[in-house]
Amino acid sequence: MTIVVTTPTGNVGSRTVQLLLQAGVRPRLLVRDPGRLDAATRARAEVRVGDLTDTAFVREATRGADSVLWVDPTPATVAAPVETSLRTADGLVEAARAGEVARVVLLSSVGAELRHGAGHIDALGGIEERLDATGADVLHLRCGYFFSNLWTELDGLARGVLTTAFDPDRPMAWVDPRDIGEVAAARLLSSAWRGRVVQGVHGPEDLSPADVARILSEVLGRPIRLDALSDADVRAGLRGAGLPPGAVEAIAGMSAGTRHLTPDPPRGPLTTTPGTLTAWASTRLRPALASHGGAEARGTGAEDSAPRREGTAPPPADRS
């Protein structure tokens, strides 16, 4: 069984790789910098070094794969995020259309079903459509808001403030990236699904931003005040940070376009995962705040900056 994993050092990809190794699979890992893989993983995997924006590299590196986990590596901060994400997926789409790849598991997002009007998430909707048209077996993991988006809030949390561009009192899906990695690994290893499948990954419960502030107050042992930003505030802050217009709209559009969304598929037994925000914040966020400024506080990989409604100012890409 040949399973290809992109962004294998990201929050989602690293957990997927760990589980594949534990299942006895020797995965094929596509990386730009093999030095980011630990020695034990390198020894147990087939490592291909290249850039996912290189169509020829992707075609060659995925050829003959039984399954591919595709995580878009595009940061939302580039000049044209949606167009760049779609172009980056060209190699995978061509491989699937040519029958060189049997199955694809796409790390998508809540909101991708809208297809338009959700900022950088629109790129994932476009990739879903393009993969659906290839004739390959395709599974779209539509994930909720990553816990790891809170890495972008460390400065504010250190001051006792959590900012949000969402409705403070409207619950939405929040999920631990490790749980996404576990669902991805299970689907990559399973031979039971065929055709086009959409799988929600929504965490254990829907949380409003106010709920998140309350939970973080309890875990951190000090009050965390919620500061709700308007769309104009978000755009002004992004422009002030020097981001190009396309990036500003790609980022601001993620919250503006999904603010009142009811996810498709809805929450249910197949979409609910176990990892709680309380546990994640206790084991990851609290230590990071205690040593604020360290490497852990910046996340572990590109997945942290994909279009997964990853924050009002997007993070990093696990998309890589």
C-alpha positions as CSV (number, residue, x, y, z in Angstrom):
1,M,0.0,0.0,0.0
2,T,1.5,3.3,-1.1
3,I,0.1,6.3,0.9
4,V,1.4,9.8,0.1
5,V,1.3,12.5,2.7
6,T,1.9,16.2,2.0
7,T,2.9,18.7,4.7
8,P,4.0,15.8,6.9
9,T,5.5,18.1,9.6
10,G,2.3,20.2,10.0
11,N,-0.2,19.9,12.9
12,V,-2.4,17.5,10.9
13,G,0.2,15.8,8.7
14,S,2.5,14.9,11.6
15,R,-0.2,13.0,13.5
16,T,-1.3,11.3,10.3
17,V,2.2,10.1,9.6
18,Q,2.6,8.8,13.2
19,L,-0.5,6.7,12.9
20,L,0.5,5.3,9.5
21,L,3.8,4.2,10.8
22,Q,2.2,2.6,13.8
23,A,-0.1,0.8,11.3
24,G,2.9,-0.7,9.6
25,V,2.7,1.5,6.5
26,R,5.9,3.0,5.0
27,P,4.4,6.3,3.8
28,R,5.8,8.5,1.0
29,L,6.3,12.0,2.5
30,L,6.5,15.1,0.3
31,V,8.7,17.8,1.9
32,R,10.6,20.9,1.0
33,D,13.0,20.5,4.0
34,P,13.7,16.9,5.1
35,G,15.5,18.3,8.1
36,R,12.2,19.1,9.7
37,L,11.5,15.4,9.9
38,D,12.9,13.6,12.9
39,A,15.5,10.9,12.2
40,A,13.2,8.0,13.2
41,T,10.5,9.1,10.8
42,R,12.9,9.6,7.9
43,A,14.2,6.1,8.5
44,R,10.8,4.5,8.3
45,A,9.4,6.6,5.4
46,E,10.1,7.2,1.7
47,V,11.0,10.9,1.6
48,R,10.6,12.9,-1.6
49,V,12.1,16.4,-1.5
50,G,10.4,19.1,-3.6
51,D,7.9,21.9,-3.8
52,L,4.2,21.3,-4.0
53,T,3.9,24.3,-6.3
54,D,6.0,22.3,-8.8
55,T,3.4,20.4,-10.9
56,A,6.0,18.1,-12.4
57,F,7.3,17.2,-8.9
58,V,3.8,16.4,-7.6
59,R,3.0,14.3,-10.7
60,E,6.1,12.2,-10.3
61,A,5.9,12.0,-6.5
62,T,2.3,10.8,-6.4
63,R,2.4,8.4,-9.4
64,G,1.1,5.0,-8.5
65,A,-0.2,6.0,-5.1
66,D,-3.1,4.2,-3.6
67,S,-4.1,7.2,-1.5
68,V,-2.9,10.8,-1.2
69,L,-3.5,13.2,1.7
70,W,-3.5,16.7,0.1
71,V,-3.0,19.7,2.4
72,D,-2.9,23.0,0.6
73,P,0.4,24.7,1.6
74,T,-0.6,28.2,0.4
75,P,-0.3,30.9,3.0
76,A,-3.3,33.3,3.0
77,T,-0.8,36.2,3.1
78,V,0.3,35.8,-0.6
79,A,-0.9,38.4,-3.1
80,A,-3.6,36.1,-4.7
81,P,-4.3,33.2,-2.2
82,V,-7.2,31.6,-4.0
83,E,-5.6,31.6,-7.4
84,T,-2.3,30.3,-5.9
85,S,-4.0,27.5,-4.1
86,L,-5.9,26.4,-7.2
87,R,-2.7,26.5,-9.3
88,T,-0.8,24.6,-6.6
89,A,-3.3,21.7,-6.8
90,D,-2.8,21.3,-10.6
91,G,-0.3,18.5,-10.3
92,L,-2.6,16.5,-8.0
93,V,-5.7,17.1,-10.2
94,E,-3.8,16.0,-13.3
95,A,-2.5,12.9,-11.6
96,A,-6.0,11.9,-10.5
97,R,-7.4,12.6,-13.9
98,A,-4.8,10.4,-15.5
99,G,-5.4,7.6,-13.2
100,E,-2.0,7.9,-11.6
101,V,-3.6,8.3,-8.2
102,A,-6.4,6.0,-7.0
103,R,-7.8,8.0,-4.1
104,V,-7.4,11.5,-2.6
105,V,-8.2,12.7,0.9
106,L,-8.4,16.5,0.8
107,L,-8.0,18.6,3.9
108,S,-10.9,21.0,3.3
109,S,-12.9,23.3,5.5
110,V,-16.3,24.1,6.8
111,G,-17.5,26.7,4.3
112,A,-16.0,25.1,1.3
113,E,-19.5,24.0,0.3
114,L,-20.4,27.7,-0.3
115,R,-17.9,27.7,-3.3
116,H,-17.9,31.5,-3.3
117,G,-17.8,34.3,-0.8
118,A,-15.7,32.7,2.0
119,G,-12.3,34.3,1.3
120,H,-9.4,31.8,1.0
121,I,-11.8,28.9,1.8
122,D,-13.2,29.4,-1.7
123,A,-9.9,27.8,-2.9
124,L,-10.8,24.6,-1.1
125,G,-14.2,24.6,-2.7
126,G,-12.6,25.0,-6.1
127,I,-10.2,22.1,-5.4
128,E,-13.1,20.0,-4.3
129,E,-14.9,20.6,-7.6
130,R,-11.8,19.9,-9.6
131,L,-11.0,16.7,-7.8
132,D,-14.7,15.6,-8.1
133,A,-14.4,15.9,-11.9
134,T,-11.4,13.6,-12.2
135,G,-13.2,10.3,-11.7
136,A,-10.9,9.3,-8.8
137,D,-12.3,8.3,-5.4
138,V,-12.2,11.5,-3.4
139,L,-12.9,12.3,0.3
140,H,-13.3,15.9,1.5
141,L,-12.5,16.5,5.2
142,R,-14.5,19.6,6.0
143,C,-12.9,20.7,9.3
144,G,-14.0,23.2,11.9
145,Y,-11.9,26.0,13.3
146,F,-8.5,24.7,14.4
147,F,-7.6,25.0,18.1
148,S,-4.1,25.9,16.8
149,N,-5.4,29.1,15.4
150,L,-5.0,30.4,18.9
151,W,-1.3,30.5,18.3
152,T,-1.9,33.8,16.5
153,E,-3.5,35.1,19.7
154,L,-0.6,34.7,22.1
155,D,0.3,38.4,22.4
156,G,-3.3,39.3,23.1
157,L,-3.8,36.4,25.5
158,A,-0.7,37.4,27.4
159,R,-2.5,40.7,28.0
160,G,-5.8,38.9,28.9
161,V,-7.5,39.6,25.6
162,L,-8.9,37.3,22.9
163,T,-10.0,38.9,19.7
164,T,-12.5,37.5,17.2
165,A,-14.2,38.5,14.0
166,F,-17.1,36.0,14.6
167,D,-20.4,36.6,16.4
168,P,-19.3,36.4,20.1
169,D,-22.4,34.3,21.1
170,R,-22.8,32.1,18.0
171,P,-21.5,28.5,18.5
172,M,-19.3,27.0,15.8
173,A,-17.2,23.9,15.3
174,W,-13.8,24.0,17.0
175,V,-11.4,21.0,16.5
176,D,-8.0,19.7,17.7
177,P,-5.7,19.2,14.6
178,R,-4.5,15.9,16.0
179,D,-8.1,14.6,15.8
180,I,-8.2,15.7,12.1
181,G,-4.9,13.8,11.6
182,E,-6.5,10.7,13.1
183,V,-9.6,10.9,10.9
184,A,-7.3,11.4,7.9
185,A,-5.2,8.3,8.8
186,A,-8.3,6.2,9.3
187,R,-9.7,7.2,5.9
188,L,-6.3,6.7,4.1
189,L,-6.1,3.2,5.5
190,S,-9.7,2.2,4.9
191,S,-10.7,0.4,1.7
192,A,-14.4,0.7,2.6
193,W,-15.3,4.0,0.8
194,R,-15.6,4.7,-2.9
195,G,-16.7,7.6,-5.1
196,R,-17.2,11.1,-3.6
197,V,-17.5,11.3,0.2
198,V,-17.7,14.4,2.4
199,Q,-16.6,13.9,6.0
200,G,-17.1,16.7,8.6
201,V,-14.5,17.0,11.4
202,H,-16.1,19.2,14.1
203,G,-14.5,18.5,17.5
204,P,-16.5,17.4,20.6
205,E,-18.9,20.4,20.8
206,D,-19.7,23.7,19.1
207,L,-18.2,26.7,21.0
208,S,-19.0,30.4,20.7
209,P,-16.1,32.8,21.0
210,A,-17.5,33.7,24.4
211,D,-17.3,30.0,25.4
212,V,-13.7,29.9,24.2
213,A,-12.8,33.0,26.3
214,R,-14.5,31.4,29.4
215,I,-12.6,28.1,28.9
216,L,-9.3,29.8,28.4
217,S,-9.9,31.9,31.6
218,E,-10.4,28.7,33.5
219,V,-7.4,26.9,32.1
220,L,-5.0,29.9,32.3
221,G,-6.2,30.9,35.8
222,R,-6.9,34.5,34.9
223,P,-9.7,36.4,33.2
224,I,-9.6,36.5,29.4
225,R,-11.7,39.3,27.9
226,L,-13.3,38.9,24.5
227,D,-12.8,41.7,22.0
228,A,-15.1,41.4,19.0
229,L,-13.8,43.0,15.8
230,S,-15.8,44.3,12.9
231,D,-15.0,43.3,9.3
232,A,-13.7,46.9,8.8
233,D,-11.5,46.4,11.9
234,V,-10.0,43.2,10.5
235,R,-9.4,44.7,7.1
236,A,-7.8,47.8,8.6
237,G,-5.5,45.7,10.8
238,L,-4.4,43.6,7.8
239,R,-3.7,46.6,5.6
240,G,-1.8,48.1,8.5
241,A,0.3,45.0,8.7
242,G,1.3,45.6,5.0
243,L,-0.6,42.7,3.5
244,P,-1.6,43.0,-0.2
245,P,-5.3,43.6,-1.1
246,G,-5.8,40.1,-2.3
247,A,-4.6,38.7,1.0
248,V,-6.7,41.1,3.0
249,E,-9.9,40.0,1.3
250,A,-8.9,36.3,1.4
251,I,-8.4,36.5,5.2
252,A,-11.3,38.8,6.1
253,G,-13.6,36.8,3.8
254,M,-13.1,33.7,5.8
255,S,-14.9,35.0,8.9
256,A,-17.2,37.4,7.0
257,G,-18.4,34.6,4.7
258,T,-18.9,31.9,7.2
259,R,-20.2,33.9,10.2
260,H,-23.8,32.5,9.9
261,L,-23.0,29.2,8.3
262,T,-24.5,25.9,9.2
263,P,-21.9,23.3,8.2
264,D,-22.5,20.7,5.6
265,P,-22.5,17.9,6.7
266,P,-24.0,18.9,10.1
267,R,-22.7,17.7,13.5
268,G,-23.4,14.1,14.2
269,P,-21.7,10.8,15.2
270,L,-19.4,10.8,12.1
271,T,-18.3,14.4,12.5
272,T,-17.7,14.6,16.3
273,T,-14.2,14.0,17.5
274,P,-13.0,13.7,21.1
275,G,-10.3,16.3,21.8
276,T,-11.5,19.1,23.9
277,L,-10.3,22.7,24.0
278,T,-9.8,22.4,27.7
279,A,-7.3,19.6,27.2
280,W,-5.5,21.2,24.3
281,A,-5.2,24.6,26.1
282,S,-3.9,22.9,29.2
283,T,-1.2,20.8,27.4
284,R,-0.3,23.2,24.6
285,L,-1.4,26.7,25.1
286,R,-0.7,27.2,28.7
287,P,3.0,26.1,28.5
288,A,3.4,28.2,25.4
289,L,2.2,31.3,27.1
290,A,4.5,30.5,30.0
291,S,7.4,30.7,27.7
292,H,5.9,33.2,25.2
293,G,8.1,33.8,22.2
294,G,9.5,30.3,22.0
295,A,9.3,28.1,18.9
296,E,6.2,26.2,20.2
297,A,4.2,29.3,20.3
298,R,4.6,29.7,16.5
299,G,3.1,26.3,15.7
300,T,4.6,23.4,14.0
301,G,3.9,23.7,10.3
302,A,2.1,25.0,7.4
303,E,-1.2,23.5,8.2
304,D,-1.4,26.3,10.7
305,S,-1.9,28.7,7.8
306,A,-4.3,27.2,5.4
307,P,-7.7,28.4,4.6
308,R,-9.4,26.7,7.5
309,R,-10.9,29.7,9.0
310,E,-7.6,29.9,10.7
311,G,-8.0,33.2,12.5
312,T,-8.8,36.7,11.8
313,A,-5.2,37.2,10.7
314,P,-4.2,33.9,9.2
315,P,-1.7,32.0,10.6
316,P,0.8,30.0,9.3
317,A,0.0,27.5,6.2
318,D,-0.5,23.0,7.9
319,R,-1.2,23.4,4.8
320,S,2.6,22.8,4.8
